[in-house]
Amino acid sequence: MQVQITVADGTITEVTVPVYPASDQRDIEINSRALPILIQETIDAQSAQIDMVSGATVTSVGYIQSLQEAIDQANLQ
Protein backbone atom coordinates (compact mmCIF):
# COMPACT_ATOMS: atom_id res chain seq x y z
CA MET A 1 0.00 0.00 0.00
CA GLN A 2 1.34 3.41 -0.94
CA VAL A 3 -0.47 6.64 -0.13
CA GLN A 4 0.59 9.98 -1.58
CA ILE A 5 -0.70 13.33 -0.42
CA THR A 6 -0.69 16.78 -1.95
CA VAL A 7 -0.33 19.61 0.54
CA ALA A 8 -1.04 23.31 -0.01
CA ASP A 9 -0.59 25.86 2.76
CA GLY A 10 -0.41 23.11 5.38
CA THR A 11 -3.64 21.46 4.21
CA ILE A 12 -4.01 18.05 2.60
CA THR A 13 -5.72 18.87 -0.69
CA GLU A 14 -5.45 15.55 -2.51
CA VAL A 15 -4.83 11.91 -1.68
CA THR A 16 -3.87 9.24 -4.20
CA VAL A 17 -3.17 5.55 -3.73
CA PRO A 18 -0.98 4.51 -6.66
CA VAL A 19 -0.07 1.13 -5.13
CA TYR A 20 -2.59 -1.12 -3.39
CA PRO A 21 -3.35 -4.84 -3.23
CA ALA A 22 -5.10 -6.01 -6.38
CA SER A 23 -3.88 -9.57 -6.73
CA ASP A 24 -7.34 -11.11 -6.91
CA GLN A 25 -10.98 -10.16 -7.43
CA ARG A 26 -11.68 -9.97 -3.69
CA ASP A 27 -8.85 -7.44 -3.16
CA ILE A 28 -10.17 -5.36 -6.06
CA GLU A 29 -13.73 -5.40 -4.67
CA ILE A 30 -12.65 -4.45 -1.15
CA ASN A 31 -10.29 -1.70 -2.29
CA SER A 32 -12.73 -0.20 -4.79
CA ARG A 33 -15.17 0.22 -1.89
CA ALA A 34 -12.78 1.12 0.94
CA LEU A 35 -10.25 3.45 -0.67
CA PRO A 36 -12.69 6.24 -1.64
CA ILE A 37 -14.03 6.22 1.93
CA LEU A 38 -10.54 6.35 3.44
CA ILE A 39 -9.48 9.14 1.07
CA GLN A 40 -12.55 11.25 1.92
CA GLU A 41 -12.02 10.70 5.64
CA THR A 42 -8.41 11.84 5.24
CA ILE A 43 -9.45 15.06 3.50
CA ASP A 44 -12.10 15.69 6.16
CA ALA A 45 -9.87 14.88 9.17
CA GLN A 46 -6.63 16.36 7.78
CA SER A 47 -4.77 13.61 9.63
CA ALA A 48 -4.28 9.86 9.87
CA GLN A 49 -6.72 9.75 12.80
CA ILE A 50 -9.52 8.22 10.74
CA ASP A 51 -11.86 5.27 11.16
CA MET A 52 -11.13 1.94 9.58
CA VAL A 53 -13.62 0.66 7.01
CA SER A 54 -15.65 -2.32 8.20
CA GLY A 55 -14.78 -5.43 6.22
CA ALA A 56 -11.54 -3.89 4.96
CA THR A 57 -9.30 -4.12 8.01
CA VAL A 58 -6.10 -5.05 6.19
CA THR A 59 -6.63 -2.31 3.62
CA SER A 60 -7.47 0.23 6.32
CA VAL A 61 -4.41 -0.60 8.43
CA GLY A 62 -2.07 -0.45 5.43
CA TYR A 63 -3.63 2.80 4.24
CA ILE A 64 -3.41 4.49 7.64
CA GLN A 65 0.22 3.43 8.13
CA SER A 66 1.24 4.69 4.69
CA LEU A 67 -0.80 7.87 5.17
CA GLN A 68 0.99 8.59 8.46
CA GLU A 69 4.36 8.14 6.72
CA ALA A 70 3.29 10.61 4.00
CA ILE A 71 2.11 13.10 6.63
CA ASP A 72 5.40 12.74 8.51
CA GLN A 73 7.40 13.30 5.31
CA ALA A 74 5.36 16.43 4.60
CA ASN A 75 6.11 17.67 8.15
CA LEU A 76 2.42 18.00 8.97
CA GLN A 77 1.10 17.66 12.54
SULQUIGI-V550834 format. One line per field, one symbol per residue. ss: DSSP state (A for helix, B for strand, O for the rest). A space follows every 50 residues. Layout:
ss = ???
This chain:
ss = OBBBBBBBOOBBBBBBBBBOOOOOAAAAAAAAAAAAAAAAAAAAAOOOOO OOOOOOAAAAAAAAAAAAAAAAAOOOO
